[in-house]
């Protein structure tokens, strides 16, 4: 059982390290703020979550200590990190940061234009 537990723990930590390396490469190589925020939020979440799961299992299986704090940290990270990345990308968009020339479409631009026109009509009625 110890060998299997250690293999699972080491595998989780290695997967976490690989995702973290992918995050660093993505932040350095991707062309604009939107794709960088995607790399930073998605793969960093998986990387840190895998490392924390490896640490959780190590303490649970090898040390006999069940850590609810690690589980809460994993859940908090899993919920907040993608939302934070999305909000940062939305803030960059609202601030006028231009996407790269490789961007094909901008569906948010059309939706925001419609929303602004509706708001303008509603304020004129009042």
TAHU-V621815 format. One line per field, one symbol per residue. psi: psi as a letter, one per 30 degrees, with the letter a starting at -180 (. if undefined). Layout:
psi->???
This chain:
psi->eeeeeeeeeeeeeeeeeeeeeeeeeeeefkfleeeeeeeeeeeeeeeeeeeeeeeeeeeeeefgjjjfeeeeeeeeeeeeeeeeeeeeeeeeeffgkkllffkelifeeeeeeeeeeeeeeeffe.
